[in-house]
Amino acid sequence: MRRHTGGIEGEAGQRENPGRKGRVRQGLDSELDRLDGAPYGRYKGLVGAWELPGGWTLEVVRGQADPFAPPARAALHVPGERAGFPRELWDSPVRRRALAGYLMWRAAQDAASEPACQVDSGGQEVLDRSSCVIGAVDGSVTLRLGVALPGHHRRIDGRSARRLLCRGLPQLAERALCHTALDPAEVADFVATVEDSVALRSALPGLGLVAFVADGALLPRRTGADDRPARGAGLVPFRAPDELRVTVRLPHAGPVTGMGVPEGVTLIVGGGFHGKSTLLRALETGMWDHVPGDGRERVVSRSDTVKIRAEDGRRVERVDVHAFVDHLPGGTGTTDFSTPNASGSTSQAASLCEAVESGARVLLIDEDTAATNLMIRDARMQALVAKEREPLTPLVDSVRSLHRDHGVSTVLVMGGSGDYLEVADRVVMMDAYRPYDVTERAREVAAVPTGRLAEAESFPGVVPRRPDPSCLDATVRGRTRIRARGTDHLVFGEHDVDLRAVEQLADAPHVTGVGLAMELLVRHGHLDGRRSLAEALDLLDQELTGPPDSVAALLSVHDDDFAVPRRYEVAAALNRLRALKVFR
């Protein structure tokens, strides 16, 4: 199965109907025979809906200009009675997303033997994706895919196209999109796994938790580029320490026991290579549901969790960072701070304030990717460099206020600074991938004075900003241009948005979804120069969670492979757009 980086290029302001367009035509096989040997560009005449043998409908959404152009875009529609899935597998948004996740995976497996077909099946996460949608009314199935139409040089190969479209795609639908062809127990287990994950995440606020890691979870991954579970004797199943053990009853699995990460300030400590960052990485992806067999099916974080890191060189536009950066040399103010080239410390300060502005209520920070001078200034450095000559105020002095005054919890991986022991509500030590609650011992250690003085009393909060919609222009020479380059970059119009530090993006279609959401904010007037960013994101959330499904709103911008993003990744991309202008 071929996968592409994802992206769109179309007429500015183009809006596409994700359903069938106009009447359903018959005789696709005859039409392809007639086109055999014709100039390749005449494939564009196939755009529209066609009836296929077996009760399927093939909709050609976009044609293909030539054999070397991006594949044609098609949608295979399977009526609910033909798909035959029991109502209990699709009678809620969560179940529809789970069933779609299973079907796109099966379709991608089936399409692997046909290199002309491209099905986005995602990875270990079960996200709302455009590639497969289940109808809320009748349980119908729509599979969207890329199809490289056959040709000889620049002439249509009608016979091969007939085999592909009129025989290959119906066979794919028969094998991968119909309940009778699938393992019923496997389908039901997939849906139940996702539903349990959602129920577990929904229970966190009522339990006073920001995250949960079930006993038996397998956290290590194979490599940094392979998110599947690691293999080998060194893979240690997770087991919660007694002091943090919590039991939650789930709809399908029943009582599940594991480690609850409480609200407030939680410190993860331990020696190098003992699993600190591995645990944080699991929490970082815990706002997504995972496929059965991933090892993290019952590892969940609250949906408003955001990972923060330092990011040398990023642009910052009118962010109030004075809680962390003040009295710069030369008298530059920091209550309305902008720079085209932020340092590690100022970028991290800005990212933290932007995350809180966008609505994040749980922050994850790993010292390995943080700016040391924004995290801590110890007693010896305080003695050497007077506070009046140091513009930075470290996070250690405001992290408790973030929770006490603003309801923002923080989970930090810390292996090099004991000063955080004084401000932590809970300390978890990882030892050979086993967690231990060492809070009481940490308090004993912290009781020994170091001579360090607190440099701040509180976090003052964030100042709302109002983005100028005129700066969000995704058009190039009259055509909309939104394209993902892996997970690191989003091409938005003439701008290349650097997303390397936005670590909670799953894949390239996820990045495409971010770009489409940015475009939607402008097209639907949510960003109008008067609303704050948070208010505009609230309206975006309403669109992405409203009927008929979360995919439909972004399909109205363009039909392509994408995964529906959270508001936090949309805000992060918007803040990294170098053309961004905001009002205060």
N, C-alpha and C positions, 0 to 999 in steps of 0.2 A: 504494500500500500504506500503510495507516495503522499507525502505531506508537504504543504507549502507554507510560507511564512505568513500569509494572510494579508489582506488589504483590499481597498476599493479604489477605483477610479471611475467616476461617472459624471454625468451632467450635474452642474451645481443646482441644488434645490430638488434633485430627483427624489421622488417618493415611490416606493415599490410596494405593491400589495402582496403580502406573503401567501395569500390564498390563490385560488384559480382565477385566471384572467379571462373574462369573456366566456364564450361558448367552448365546449369540449369538442375538438375535432376528431375525426376518425381517419383511418387509412394512412397512418405514419409509415407503415412498411412500403406501401405503394409510392408515397412521396419520396422516400429515400431511394427507391429504385429509379424514380424519375430524375433525381438529382445526381445520380452516379455520373462522374466525369465532369460535372459542372464546376465553374469557378468556386473556390473554397468559401468565399464570402457569402454565397447563397445559403449557407447553413443558417444565417441569421433569419431566414424566412421561416424557420421552425419555431420561433418564439411563440409561445402560447401553450394551451393544454391539449393533450392528445390521449385518447382512450387506447389502452393496451389490452391485449388478451388476458383473461384471468380476473378482470374486475379492478385493475389498477389504473391510475391516471398519471401520466408523465407530463409535468409542466416544464417546458424549456424557458427559463427566466431570462437568460442572456445567451446569445449566440457566441461564436468564436470567429474572430476576424480572419485568422490564418493559422496554419498548423503550429506556428511558433508563439502564438499569443496565449494568454492565460486560458485555461480550459473553460468550456461553456458551463453555465450554472444551471442545474436542473433540480427539480423536486419530484420525488416519487410519493404519490398519495395512495394510502391504503385505507379504504373505508373501515369503520369500526366493526361492522358485522363480518368483514373479510379478515381483519386482523384477529378478532376473536378473543381478546384479552378479557378476563373476568373483571367486573366493575371494581372489585376490591383492590385491584392493582393500579387503578388510575383515578379514583374518586376524590383525590385531594391534590393540591399543587405539589406537595412533597412526593407523593407516590408517582405522579406524572413525571416529575423530574427524574426520579429513580428509574422508572421503567424506560424512559427515553435514554438514560445513561447506559442501561443494559443493552438496549437495542442498537444504539450507535456503535457500541463495542462489538456486538455480533456482526453488524453490517460491515464494519471495518475489517474484521477477520475474513468475512466472505469475499470482500472486494480486494483482498490482498493478492488474489490470483489474477485479478484483472487490472493491470497497471493503468488503464485508461480512466479508471474511477478513483476519485479521491474523497474519502470519508473522514471527517474530523471526529475522532473518537476520544480525544483528550488523553489524559494520563491517569494518575491515581486518584484524582479528585472527581467528584460527581457534581458538575456544574450545570447550570442552565445553558445549553448550547443551541445555536441555530441549526445544527446538523440534524437534530431529531426533536420533534415536538409531538406530544400526545394531545389529541383533541379533548377539551374539558367536557364536551356535551355527549360525545358518542364513542370516545376511546379510539378514534381514528389515529393513524400514524402518518406523519410526514417526514420523510428522509430527504435532506438537502445535501447535494454532493456536487463535486466538480467532475466534468466528463470531457476528456480530451477526444474530440471527434476525429474519426479516421480520415486520412487523406493521402493521396499520392502527390508529393510535391505541393502544388497549390490547387489541386483538383480534388473534389469530393470523392471519397471511396464509399459509395452508397451501400454496397453489399456488406462491407464490414460494419458500417454504421447501423444497418438493419439488424445484424446479429447482436450488436452491442445494446441497442436501445429497445428493440422489440423482443429479444429473447434473453439477453444477459440480465438486464435490469428486472424484468418480471421474475426471473429465477432467483435473483438476490432477494426480492421481496418475499417470495415463497419460503426461502430458507431462513431468512433472518428477521422478518418483520411480522410473522404470523405465529400465534400461540401454539398451534398444533405441531409446528416444526421444532419447537424449543423444549428444553427440559423444564417442566413446570416448577419443580422444586428449586432449581437454580434461579429462575426468574423471581420466585417468591422470596428467596433468601436475599437476593440483591435489594429488592424493595424494602424488606424488613430491616436490613442492615442500615440503610439510609434513614428510614423512619426512626429507628432507635437512636441514631446519631443526632438527629434533629431534636428529639425529645430530651436527650441528655443535655444538649446545649441550652435548650429552653429552661431547664431546671436550674441552671447555674445561679441566676440572680436571686432566686428564692432561697438558695442555700448559702448565700453570701460568698460565692466562689467566682473566680474569673476563668478557671480552667479545671479540667478533670482528666486524669490519666489512669485508665483502667488497669487492674492487675492482669498480667499476661501480655500487655501491649509490647510490640516489637518496634522500637524507635529508630535504630540505626538504619541508614540507607546504603545502597550499594556503592554509589559514588556521588560526587557533587553534581554529575550530569545525569544520573540514573536514580530516579526517586523510588524505585521498587525496594522492598525490604532487603537488607543485607543477608548474606548467606554465610554459613560456617559455624564453627564451635564457639566463636566469640560473641554470638548473638545472645544477649541476656534478656529474658523476659522481665518486664517491669513488675515491681512489687512495691506497693505503697508502705511507707512507714506507719506504724500503729497510730502515732499522734495525728496524722493527717488522713487517716482512713475514713472514707465516706462510702455509703451504700445508696444507690439510686435504683428505683424500680423502673424498668423500661417496658414499652408495650409488647415487645416480642421476646427479648432476652430475659425478662424478669429482673431479679435483683442483680445488680452489677456493682462490684466493689473496686475502689481504686483510690488514688491520691487526689484530694481536692486542694486546689491552689486558692487560698483565701484572698479576699479583697484587701487592699492596702499595699504595703511594700514587701515584696518577697524577694529574697536574695538566694541565688543558686551558686554555691561555692564548691570547691574541690580542686584536686590536682589536675594538671594538664592531661588530656586524653582519657579522662574518666567519665565523660558523658554530659558535661554541663551544657555545651552548645548544642549537643544532640537533643537534649530535653527542650531547650528553648526553640530549636527548629521545629520540633513536634508541636509546640504550642503556637508557633508562628503560622502553621498550616491548619491549626485546629478549628478555624472558622469555616473550613470546607469539610464536607462529608467525603469519606474515602471508600473505595471499592472493597468488597470482601476479599480477604487475603492480603490486604495492604499492611496489616499489623497495627494500624492507627485508627481502626474503625470506631473505637470508643475512646479516642483522644480528642477532646473538644476544647475550644476556647470560645469566649463570648464573641458575638459577631462584630462587636465594635473594638476589636483588638488590632493594633497597628504596631509594626516593627519600625524602630527608629535607628538611624546610624549616621555617622559623619559622611560628608560628601564633598570633598574638595572640588572647587570650581563651579559649583552650581550657582545659578542666578537666584537672588532673593528680591522680592518686590514688595516694599512697604509693609514689612512685618514688624510688630512691636516685640523686640527681643530684649528689652531692657532688664527683664528678670534675670538674664544670664550674661548680657553684654552691656556695659555702661561706661561712661566717661572715656571714650576713645581718644587717643592722642589727636590733637588738632581740633577738638571740640565737636566732632561729628556726633549727632544725636542717634539714639538707638530705639526710641519709641516709635519711629517711623523709618525703619531701616531698609535700605536697598543696596545691592551690590551685584555687579555682573560676574563676580569671581569670589565666592565665599570661601573662607578657610574651613578647615575641618570643624572647629569649634562653633563658628557662626552658622555654618550650614546645619549642624546638629541642633543648635538652638532654634533656628528658624523651622526646621522640620518638626520639632516637638510642638512648637506653638501652632504650626499649621495643622498638625494632626488633631490637637485639641479643638482648634477652630472648626474643623470639619466634623466633629462629634465623637472622636475616639475617647473611650473611657478605660481602655487598658493599653498600656505602653510596654513594649518588649525592647530591652536594650542588652546587647552583648558587648562587654568591654573590648573584645577583640576588634570590633568594627566601630568603636566609639572614639571620640576625641578625648584623650586623657585629661587635658587641661579643663575641659568642661565637666568632667565627671568628678574630679577631686583636686583639692590643693591641700597638701598635708601640713602639719605643724611646722616642719623645718622650712618648707617653702614660704609659709606665712611669715616666719621670722626673717627670712632673707629678703623677700619682696613685699613691701608694705602694701596694704589693701588699696590705698589711694593711688598706687602705681600699677595695679592689676585690674584691668577692666572686666575680667571674667569672674562670674560668680558660679561656683560649681553646683551641679544638680544635687549633690548630697545635702545641700542646705535648703532645698525647696521641694524635694521629692515627697516629704510627708505632707506638706501643705497642698500638693497636687491632689492627694486623696482627701485630706481633712476638709479643705475648702472648696474643692471642685469635683469631687467624686471620681477622680482619675487614679486608678491603681497602676502600679509599676512592678514588672518582674525583671530583675537584672541578673545577668551572669557576671560574677565578680570573683576573680582569682588573685588580684594584686593589691587591693585596697581594703584594709580592715576598718577604715572609718565608716563604711556603710553598715557595719554591724550595729552601730549606735542608732540608726534610723530604721532598721528593718523590723517589721512586725513578725516575720517568719524567715528562718534560715534553713535551707535544704542543702545538704552536702551530698554530692554524687561521688561514690567510691566504687570503681570498677562497674559503672553503670547501675549501681544500686543506690536509691535515694535514702537518706537518713535525716530525720529532723534533729538539728543541732542547735535549735533556738536558745535553749537554756544555757548551753555551753557558750554560745556566741555572746549572750548577755553578760556572762561572767567575764569574758575577755574584754568586752566593751566597757565594763565598769572600771577598768584600769585607765586613768586619764592619760591622754597623749599630749595635752597642751594645745590641741587644735581648737580654734575659735570659729563658731558659726558666722558666716558672712552674709546671711539673709535670714529673715524671719518667715517669709511666706512667698508663695507664687501669686502674683497679682491678677492672673487671668489673661485672656487674649482680647485684642481689639478686633471687632468684625471688619472685614474688608468687602468691598463691592466691586467685583470684576467688571471691566469694561467689555461688553460683548463684541465691540468692533475689532478687538485684537484677536478674536478667535475666528480666523478666516481659513477654512480648509480648502479653498479653491486655488487652482493654478490654471491660468488661461481659460477660465470659465468652467473648469471641471473639478469636481470634488476629489480630493486626494487624501485618503486615509490608509496608511499601510504600516503593518508591523514588520520590524526587522528583528526576528527572534523575540526574546523577552526584554531585550536591552534598550530598544529604540522604537519610538512611534513617529512615523512621518505624518505630520498634520499640516496639509497645505504645503507651504514652502519651508516649514520648520521641522527640525529633527529634535524630538523631545528625548532627552537622555533619561532612561528609567532604570539604569543599572542599580541604583540604590533603593528602588522600590521592590522589595524582595518578596512580596506576597502576590506576585503575578505568576500564574501557573504555566502559561505557554503563550505562543504567538497569537492564537485566536482570542485569548484573554486581553492582550494588548489592543487588538483590533476593536474589541468591545469597548475598551476605554475611549478610544478615538471616536467611535460612534456615539457614545454617551456625551462626550464633549460637544459634538456637533448637535446632538439633540437638545442640550441645554440652551443653545443659541436659537435653533430653528423654532422651538416651542416657546421662546420668550422667557424661559426661567431665569436666564441671566439677562437682565435688562438695564443694568447700570444703577438700579435703585435697590434691588434685593441684595442682601448679604450673601456670601458664598454658602453659608449654612442653610439659609432659606431656599436658595436655588437647589441645593442638594436634597432638601426635603421634598421638593416638587419632583425631582428626578426619581427619588425613591418611590413616590406614589405612582409614577408611570411604570416603573420597572416591576412593581409588585401588584399592579392593577390588572383587571381583565383585559383581553382573554388569557394572556400568559406573559411572563417576563421577557420573552424573546420578541414579541410582536412590536413593541415600541422601537427597538433598535432595528428591526427589519424594515420599519417604515423609513429609515434613513438609507439603508442599502441591504440587499440580500447577499450575504457572504458568510464564510465561516467565522463565527465569533462566540465567545463565552461572555455571559452577562457579568459585568464587574460590580464591585461594591462602590459606594460613594467615596470611600477613603482612597482607593487607587485612582479614581477619576480626579479627586482633588489634588492628589500628589502629582499627576501628570499636568494638570492645569497650572500648578505652582511652578513647574519646571519648564513651562513654555516660555521661551526667551522673549516673546513678543507681549507677554502678559502686562496689562496695565490695570491698576485698581484704584478705586476711589475710597477715601476714608471719611 
